[in-house]
Amino acid sequence: MLQTVFTALCEGFGKSLEIFALTLVGALPLGLLVALGSMSRFKPLSVLTRVVVWVVRGTPLMLQLLIIYYGPGLIFGWNPWSGSSSGRFMAAIVAFVFNYACYFSEIYRGGIEAIPKGQTEAGQVLGMTRPQIFFRVTLLQVVKRILAPISNEVITLVKDTSLARVILVYELMWRGQDFIKSEGIIWPLFATGLFYLAFTGILTLLFGRMEKRLDYFRV
């Protein structure tokens, strides 16, 4: 039984890792684009972007998962996810990326707006273009400022991957919970918790080292 449980949990953890990695790959750059949109001087774009961010941050991720997966079929009569396991997984990734991009965008925006405007003006005096100022001056300082809040969101993402089970994505939590129904035992749930604790512990150490490496760049 122990080997069966461990094998099942490892399979579920692998799926959770896929959700985690793909979400970060999509949400980190998308979040920056959303932040730039919310800071745009073009008022309709900034207003629309901020409304979307407000809606996403103000509603549960579980609700967004259900709407993204079931919504197209129920509203438009067309299901882009096909109902297969790969389709459910893709729907989960879309929901996670969209949700976390909105959270990351606010972190980016706060970091960018905290940079003194004098540095932008100094860059312009030196003949630098706005993109050059942003990538060579502003962004370097933003990374240092946002590392701590970004790390909090990343660790939260580890635990939020368990929500994918609401659209039948067989991730780690599903595997642990399944033994309650099939075998009537609860201890696999505690083993599930150990997987989450180990992964978040590794991430905590990793972000701690990153912060130390950035100590040379004080703002």
Number of C-alpha atoms within 10 A of each C-alpha: 7 8 8 9 17 16 13 20 23 17 16 22 24 15 18 24 17 15 26 21 15 14 24 18 11 17 25 19 14 19 25 19 16 25 26 18 21 24 18 14 10 10 12 12 15 18 15 13 19 20 13 15 21 13 12 19 15 9 11 11 19 18 14 19 24 16 16 17 25 19 15 14 15 11 10 8 9 12 15 15 18 12 14 10 14 12 16 24 24 17 24 28 23 20 23 27 22 20 23 23 26 27 21 24 25 19 22 26 20 15 19 22 12 13 17 10 11 9 13 18 14 12 17 14 10 9 11 15 12 13 10 14 18 17 11 13 15 21 17 12 20 21 15 18 22 17 17 16 12 18 16 13 15 21 17 12 20 19 17 17 24 20 19 27 19 14 18 14 25 23 26 27 25 22 23 25 17 17 17 14 10 8 9 10 13 14 13 21 20 10 15 22 14 12 17 18 14 11 15 18 12 12 17 16 11 12 17 14 12 14 16 10 11 14 11 8 11 8 9
